[in-house]
Amino acid sequence: MYWYRLLVMCFSFAPCVAQDSTFQPIEQWKSAVLKGDAMALKSFYSVMPSAQISTTSGKGNADSDVAFWTGLKARTMDLTIAEASSPQPGVESFTLQIRIVGPNGRRTNVVEGQAWQNQRGVWRLVGAKRDIAKLEQPSHPEQEKIYPTGDAREQIRQAMARADKSHKNILLVFGADWCYDCHVLEKAFHRPDIASVLTPNFQVVDVDIGNGNKNLDLAAQYEVPLNRGVPAIAILDSKGKLLYSQKNGEWERARALGPEQLVALLKQWKPRAK
């Protein structure tokens, strides 16, 4: 249970900053991926405790993770450290943006969270959260501020007034500036195909949860369980009536969502024509 809690800390409420210098174990891991060397690659994964691998299709282990990376048969691999943090002594956590070109020019974009632990002087990969990226990823999330300060209840009240005049619904987005996937979702909202549905039909209010300690009363009021991850949304009508809320972390892995999924939900909950 200790290691499960550690991984949650690394990949959830963990404020991150950009990593300017390289982390040598990741460079070595990358080299093994490029070589397709399964044995060398597996040597980076922790055995005690065993490495915990999370993907959109479920949980995996070191063997399944090695199989994924070697199966890509990478010819080139561009790796960027988008975020880095030290959640506790001897543990380093990273968000990696990885672009791989394989046989016949096949391109695969991956976003992977990695947690490394120093085990008796050797860095081992103790956890990974891997997703195939379908949306544009933020280049410098630590420099972008999405979530406003101030009274969130008042911001919602003002949005209701605007929504009532313009016959729109209200989209509440619970999250925080440290949340990588919140930045992914924010960028997605500016895509022409998504914005064409979002802008004429919704007033958007970003609700800051801080480090999991702000606006918890609003999350409870609108039936958004923050322990399932952020970003998480609630949709209200112009009078403030709750129409829909995410209860199962549906957008917690926004990095892996396709634009068509966002468009479908927005169309489902846009105001009905008068």
C-alpha positions in Angstrom: 0.0 0.0 0.0 2.9 2.4 0.7 4.1 2.2 -2.9 0.6 2.7 -4.2 0.2 5.8 -2.1 3.6 7.1 -3.3 2.6 6.6 -7.0 -0.7 8.5 -6.4 1.4 11.3 -4.9 3.8 11.3 -7.8 1.1 11.4 -10.5 -1.7 13.3 -8.8 -1.3 16.1 -6.3 2.4 16.8 -7.1 3.3 20.4 -8.1 5.9 20.1 -10.9 8.4 22.4 -12.5 10.2 22.2 -15.8 13.4 20.1 -15.9 16.2 22.0 -17.5 19.0 19.3 -17.2 18.7 15.6 -18.2 18.1 12.8 -15.8 20.7 10.2 -16.7 18.6 7.1 -16.0 15.9 8.4 -18.4 18.6 8.9 -21.1 19.8 5.3 -20.5 16.2 4.0 -20.6 15.7 5.9 -23.9 18.8 4.3 -25.4 17.5 0.8 -24.5 14.2 1.6 -26.2 15.9 2.8 -29.3 18.1 -0.4 -29.4 15.1 -2.6 -28.8 17.1 -4.3 -26.1 14.4 -6.0 -23.9 16.9 -7.3 -21.4 18.6 -3.9 -20.8 15.2 -2.2 -20.7 13.9 -4.5 -18.0 16.9 -4.0 -15.9 15.7 -0.4 -15.2 12.4 -1.6 -13.5 12.2 -2.1 -9.8 11.8 -5.6 -8.5 11.3 -5.0 -4.8 8.8 -3.4 -4.8 7.6 -4.5 -8.3 7.1 -1.7 -10.7 3.5 -0.5 -11.1 2.4 0.3 -14.6 -0.9 2.1 -15.4 -2.3 2.5 -18.9 -5.8 3.4 -20.3 -6.5 -0.3 -20.9 -5.6 -1.3 -17.3 -2.7 -2.2 -15.1 0.5 -3.8 -16.3 3.9 -4.9 -15.1 7.5 -4.5 -16.2 7.2 -7.3 -18.8 4.1 -5.7 -20.4 5.8 -2.3 -20.4 9.0 -3.7 -22.0 6.9 -5.4 -24.6 5.1 -2.2 -25.5 8.3 -0.2 -25.9 10.2 -2.8 -27.9 7.1 -3.5 -30.0 7.2 0.0 -31.4 10.5 -0.8 -33.1 11.6 2.8 -32.7 13.8 4.2 -35.5 13.9 7.6 -33.9 12.7 8.8 -30.5 12.3 12.5 -29.5 11.9 12.7 -25.7 11.0 15.9 -23.8 10.8 16.2 -20.0 7.6 18.4 -19.7 7.5 18.3 -15.9 9.7 17.1 -13.0 9.3 17.0 -9.2 10.9 15.4 -6.2 7.9 14.3 -4.1 10.1 12.9 -1.4 13.8 12.3 -0.8 15.2 9.6 -3.1 12.2 9.8 -5.5 12.0 11.7 -8.8 8.9 12.0 -10.8 8.6 13.1 -14.5 6.1 13.7 -17.2 7.6 12.7 -20.5 6.4 13.7 -24.0 7.7 11.0 -26.4 7.5 11.0 -30.2 8.5 7.8 -31.9 8.9 7.0 -35.6 8.9 3.3 -36.3 8.9 1.1 -39.4 7.4 2.6 -42.6 7.4 6.0 -40.9 4.7 5.0 -38.4 4.4 7.7 -35.7 3.4 7.2 -32.1 3.0 10.0 -29.6 3.1 8.9 -26.0 2.8 10.8 -22.7 4.3 8.9 -19.8 4.6 9.7 -16.1 7.5 8.0 -14.6 8.5 7.7 -10.9 12.1 6.7 -10.1 13.5 5.6 -6.8 17.1 5.6 -5.7 17.6 2.0 -4.4 21.0 1.7 -2.7 22.6 4.0 -5.2 20.8 2.7 -8.3 17.8 4.5 -9.8 15.0 2.1 -10.6 11.6 2.8 -12.3 9.0 2.1 -9.6 5.9 3.3 -11.5 4.7 4.5 -14.9 1.5 6.0 -16.2 1.4 5.6 -20.0 -1.0 7.0 -22.5 -1.1 7.3 -26.3 -1.5 11.1 -26.9 -4.4 12.1 -29.2 -4.6 15.8 -28.3 -1.9 18.5 -28.6 0.3 18.5 -25.5 1.4 21.6 -23.6 5.0 22.5 -24.2 5.6 24.5 -20.9 2.7 23.7 -18.5 4.6 25.1 -15.6 4.5 28.6 -17.2 0.8 28.6 -18.1 -1.7 29.8 -15.5 -5.3 28.6 -16.1 -7.0 28.7 -12.7 -8.0 32.1 -11.4 -7.6 33.3 -7.8 -10.6 34.8 -6.0 -14.0 33.6 -5.0 -15.0 30.6 -7.1 -18.6 30.9 -6.0 -18.8 34.5 -7.2 -17.2 33.5 -10.5 -19.9 30.8 -10.9 -22.6 33.4 -10.0 -21.3 35.8 -12.7 -21.1 33.0 -15.2 -24.8 32.1 -14.5 -25.8 35.7 -15.1 -24.0 35.7 -18.5 -25.3 32.3 -19.4 -28.9 33.3 -18.6 -28.6 36.3 -21.0 -27.0 34.3 -23.8 -28.9 31.0 -23.4 -25.9 28.9 -22.5 -25.0 26.2 -20.0 -22.1 26.4 -17.6 -19.1 24.1 -17.7 -17.2 23.9 -14.4 -13.7 22.5 -14.8 -12.2 21.4 -11.5 -8.4 21.3 -11.5 -5.2 23.2 -10.7 -2.2 24.7 -12.5 0.0 21.8 -11.4 -2.2 19.3 -13.2 -0.7 18.3 -16.6 -4.0 17.0 -17.9 -5.8 20.2 -17.0 -3.4 22.0 -19.4 -4.1 19.4 -22.1 -7.8 20.0 -21.7 -7.4 23.8 -21.8 -5.4 23.5 -25.1 -8.1 21.2 -26.5 -10.8 23.8 -25.8 -9.1 26.1 -28.3 -9.1 23.6 -31.2 -11.5 24.8 -33.9 -13.6 21.6 -33.9 -14.1 21.8 -30.2 -14.3 25.5 -29.8 -17.1 25.6 -32.4 -19.3 23.6 -30.0 -18.0 25.0 -26.7 -18.0 28.7 -27.3 -21.6 29.2 -28.5 -23.1 26.8 -25.9 -21.1 27.1 -22.7 -19.8 29.6 -20.1 -16.6 28.0 -18.8 -15.5 28.4 -15.2 -12.2 27.0 -14.0 -12.4 26.0 -10.4 -9.1 25.8 -8.6 -8.7 22.9 -6.1 -5.2 24.1 -5.0 -3.3 21.1 -3.7 -6.5 19.2 -3.1 -7.5 21.6 -0.4 -9.5 24.4 -2.1 -13.2 24.6 -3.1 -13.9 21.1 -1.8 -17.3 22.3 -0.8 -18.1 23.2 -4.4 -16.9 19.9 -5.7 -19.1 18.2 -3.1 -22.1 20.4 -4.0 -21.7 19.6 -7.7 -21.1 15.9 -7.1 -17.5 15.8 -8.4 -15.4 13.3 -6.3 -11.9 14.8 -6.5 -10.3 11.6 -5.3 -11.0 10.2 -8.8 -8.7 12.7 -10.3 -8.7 16.0 -12.2 -9.6 17.6 -14.5 -13.2 16.8 -13.7 -16.3 18.6 -14.9 -19.8 19.5 -13.9 -22.4 21.0 -16.2 -25.1 23.4 -15.0 -28.0 25.0 -16.7 -28.2 28.8 -16.7 -30.1 28.8 -13.4 -27.4 26.7 -11.7 -29.2 23.4 -11.8 -26.8 20.4 -12.0 -27.3 18.6 -15.2 -24.2 16.3 -15.3 -21.0 15.6 -13.3 -18.1 13.2 -13.8 -17.9 10.7 -11.0 -15.4 8.3 -12.3 -12.4 10.3 -13.4 -13.5 10.2 -17.0 -11.2 13.1 -18.1 -8.5 12.5 -15.5 -6.4 11.2 -18.4 -7.2 14.0 -20.8 -3.9 13.4 -22.6 -5.4 10.2 -24.0 -8.8 11.6 -25.0 -9.7 12.0 -28.7 -11.2 15.3 -29.8 -14.3 13.4 -30.9 -14.9 12.4 -27.3 -14.9 16.0 -26.1 -17.2 17.1 -28.9 -19.6 14.3 -28.3 -20.0 15.2 -24.6 -20.4 18.9 -25.3 -23.0 18.3 -27.9 -24.9 16.0 -25.5 -25.1 18.7 -22.8 -25.4 21.9 -24.8 -28.7 23.8 -24.2 -31.7 22.6 -26.0 -33.0 24.8 -28.8 -35.9 27.1 -27.7 
